[in-house]
Amino acid sequence: MRGRLGRECVYVPSCRFGLFVALRHWCPPGGRVLMSPVNDDVIFFVVLAAGLRPVQAPLNPLDASIDVDAVPDEVWGSLSGVLTTNLYGNPDDAPRLRAKCDALGIPLFEDGAHAIGSTVGGRPVGAWGDASVFSLSKHVGAKAGGFLSCADPGLREALAKTCENLLLPGRPTAELAFAVRPYAEAAVRGLRLRRAAWATMRRLGLMEREEIRMPLRAEELARAVDAAPDLTAHDSWIRVDMHDYRLRSGRLRLARVGRRLDRLDQVLDACRAGTRLLLSTPWGRPGGTGGPGGTDPGTSGGSAGRHVQPLFRVPLFVADRDAAIAALARRGIVVGYLYDPPLDDYAGAVFTDPSPDPAGARWFARHALPVDPLRARQIVEVLRESGARPAVVPPTGHGGPGGLEPTRG
């Protein structure tokens, strides 16, 4: 990772843990952090755990990147930091955000969980911020681990020490579960027992999400926020989907991470090919707009000649997303990484500053169908057979759905 990014890196057990360390190092308690409302709720809770106030940004409706020009001047002047999302691997406009943060004297944080191979402005995602974090559960497929990188090499030792102080001891049972998990998942897939497995997990109380968003539990969350900065007080929200997010990694875990990293470039090449195919379909270019991203916005030339990003998921846009999800499920293709509703609608003004222009985020959250580029041909076949219609981008004065209150479908 040092070679890929050209900066110092610290191995961490998860992206969310690394982000907490970065936020605590750079931002004072009570500070305000601009972020995307179309994001995993776990990241929202990490910001709260760091003792910070999330401020939701207006978004470009076709790739859910922060719309730099739509952020009001008074919001810029109130911030202690900016956090990018690079959703599904589509980059935020890091060069402009870097310049804005430099002018304001505040840090830029890059969440590269979905974007380990993406570039922006001719540089890798993660090479622009004061700090950046990456997940090894996405493209790498290790189901554990991540990296925290920093622009100032002199800070590496301090960040590594902070990580050590916050890590919990590894547990033999956690290592054993990690070792057998791939074989158990393969057996479930091979025997077509997904539904039975999910039902069993629900009965045992192991399913923490019945919906796309986890339960907010507002009264409990308010008490946790009062205790911030405190990772432990927010643990029941941050650990969802990854209970070992702050455990020290054992040898089995590190060995698998290493093997998976050795194959990363092959995976990224396959993701680029699948991304190119999916973006060439009617669902990848809604309304003939030129599409949701999938290219390096910092390069010159038309979109057809741009470098295609190796997206982790490709956001297609369909008029009836629920029907498309059901059609894909009948062919064994599960759609995940949905972030609907946006965080300001989910959490409310008690816990976050709402976006000054929420319509773009709402339209994206309701219409984006994030699909795996490694299964691109099957996905295109299913959508064609099911008669899925492309979503129509509502017309506005500035070329996107901002300013309109969209409806489903």
Secondary structure in CASP SS format (residue, H / E / C, confidence):
PFRMAT SS
TARGET T0000
AUTHOR 0000-0000-0000
METHOD secondary structure of the structure
MODEL  1
M C 1.00
R H 1.00
G H 1.00
R H 1.00
L H 1.00
G C 1.00
R C 1.00
E E 1.00
C E 1.00
V E 1.00
Y E 1.00
V E 1.00
P C 1.00
S C 1.00
C H 1.00
R H 1.00
F H 1.00
G H 1.00
L H 1.00
F H 1.00
V H 1.00
A H 1.00
L H 1.00
R H 1.00
H H 1.00
W H 1.00
C C 1.00
P C 1.00
P C 1.00
G C 1.00
G C 1.00
R E 1.00
V E 1.00
L E 1.00
M E 1.00
S C 1.00
P C 1.00
V C 1.00
N C 1.00
D C 1.00
D H 1.00
V H 1.00
I H 1.00
F H 1.00
F H 1.00
V H 1.00
V H 1.00
L H 1.00
A H 1.00
A C 1.00
G C 1.00
L C 1.00
R E 1.00
P E 1.00
V E 1.00
Q E 1.00
A C 1.00
P C 1.00
L E 1.00
N C 1.00
P C 1.00
L C 1.00
D C 1.00
A C 1.00
S C 1.00
I E 1.00
D C 1.00
V H 1.00
D H 1.00
A H 1.00
V C 1.00
P C 1.00
D H 1.00
E H 1.00
V H 1.00
W H 1.00
G C 1.00
S C 1.00
L C 1.00
S C 1.00
G E 1.00
V E 1.00
L E 1.00
T E 1.00
T C 1.00
N C 1.00
L H 1.00
Y H 1.00
G H 1.00
N C 1.00
P C 1.00
D C 1.00
D C 1.00
A H 1.00
P H 1.00
R H 1.00
L H 1.00
R H 1.00
A H 1.00
K H 1.00
C H 1.00
D H 1.00
A H 1.00
L H 1.00
G C 1.00
I C 1.00
P C 1.00
L E 1.00
F E 1.00
E E 1.00
D E 1.00
G C 1.00
A C 1.00
H C 1.00
A C 1.00
I C 1.00
G C 1.00
S C 1.00
T E 1.00
V E 1.00
G C 1.00
G C 1.00
R E 1.00
P E 1.00
V C 1.00
G C 1.00
A C 1.00
W C 1.00
G C 1.00
D C 1.00
A E 1.00
S E 1.00
V E 1.00
F E 1.00
S E 1.00
L C 1.00
S C 1.00
K C 1.00
H C 1.00
V C 1.00
G C 1.00
A C 1.00
K C 1.00
A C 1.00
G C 1.00
G E 1.00
F E 1.00
L E 1.00
S E 1.00
C E 1.00
A C 1.00
D C 1.00
P H 1.00
G H 1.00
L H 1.00
R H 1.00
E H 1.00
A H 1.00
L H 1.00
A H 1.00
K H 1.00
T H 1.00
C H 1.00
E H 1.00
N H 1.00
L H 1.00
L C 1.00
L E 1.00
P C 1.00
G C 1.00
R C 1.00
P H 1.00
T H 1.00
A H 1.00
E H 1.00
L H 1.00
A H 1.00
F H 1.00
A H 1.00
V H 1.00
R H 1.00
P H 1.00
Y H 1.00
A H 1.00
E H 1.00
A H 1.00
A H 1.00
V H 1.00
R H 1.00
G H 1.00
L C 1.00
R C 1.00
L C 1.00
R H 1.00
R H 1.00
A H 1.00
A H 1.00
W H 1.00
A H 1.00
T H 1.00
M H 1.00
R H 1.00
R H 1.00
L C 1.00
G C 1.00
L C 1.00
M C 1.00
E C 1.00
R C 1.00
E C 1.00
E C 1.00
I C 1.00
R C 1.00
M C 1.00
P C 1.00
L C 1.00
R C 1.00
A H 1.00
E H 1.00
E H 1.00
L H 1.00
A H 1.00
R H 1.00
A H 1.00
V H 1.00
D H 1.00
A H 1.00
A C 1.00
P C 1.00
D C 1.00
L C 1.00
T H 1.00
A H 1.00
H H 1.00
D H 1.00
S H 1.00
W H 1.00
I H 1.00
R C 1.00
V C 1.00
D C 1.00
M C 1.00
H C 1.00
D C 1.00
Y C 1.00
R C 1.00
L E 1.00
R C 1.00
S C 1.00
G C 1.00
R H 1.00
L H 1.00
R H 1.00
L H 1.00
A H 1.00
R H 1.00
V H 1.00
G H 1.00
R H 1.00
R H 1.00
L H 1.00
D H 1.00
R C 1.00
L H 1.00
D H 1.00
Q H 1.00
V H 1.00
L H 1.00
D H 1.00
A H 1.00
C H 1.00
R H 1.00
A H 1.00
G H 1.00
T H 1.00
R H 1.00
L H 1.00
L H 1.00
L H 1.00
S C 1.00
T C 1.00
P C 1.00
W C 1.00
G C 1.00
R C 1.00
P H 1.00
G H 1.00
G H 1.00
T C 1.00
G C 1.00
G C 1.00
P C 1.00
G C 1.00
G C 1.00
T E 1.00
D C 1.00
P C 1.00
G C 1.00
T C 1.00
S C 1.00
G C 1.00
G C 1.00
S H 1.00
A H 1.00
G H 1.00
R C 1.00
H C 1.00
V E 1.00
Q C 1.00
P C 1.00
L C 1.00
F C 1.00
R C 1.00
V E 1.00
P E 1.00
L E 1.00
F E 1.00
V E 1.00
A C 1.00
D C 1.00
R H 1.00
D H 1.00
A H 1.00
A H 1.00
I H 1.00
A H 1.00
A H 1.00
L H 1.00
A H 1.00
R H 1.00
R C 1.00
G C 1.00
I C 1.00
V C 1.00
V C 1.00
G C 1.00
Y C 1.00
L C 1.00
Y C 1.00
D C 1.00
P C 1.00
P C 1.00
L H 1.00
D H 1.00
D H 1.00
Y H 1.00
A H 1.00
G C 1.00
A C 1.00
V C 1.00
F C 1.00
T C 1.00
D E 1.00
P C 1.00
S C 1.00
P C 1.00
D C 1.00
P C 1.00
A H 1.00
G H 1.00
A H 1.00
R H 1.00
W H 1.00
F H 1.00
A H 1.00
R H 1.00
H H 1.00
A E 1.00
L E 1.00
P E 1.00
V E 1.00
D C 1.00
P H 1.00
L H 1.00
R H 1.00
A H 1.00
R H 1.00
Q H 1.00
I H 1.00
V H 1.00
E H 1.00
V H 1.00
L H 1.00
R H 1.00
E H 1.00
S H 1.00
G C 1.00
A C 1.00
R C 1.00
P E 1.00
A C 1.00
V C 1.00
V C 1.00
P C 1.00
P C 1.00
T C 1.00
G C 1.00
H C 1.00
G C 1.00
G C 1.00
P C 1.00
G C 1.00
G C 1.00
L C 1.00
E C 1.00
P C 1.00
T C 1.00
R C 1.00
G C 1.00
END
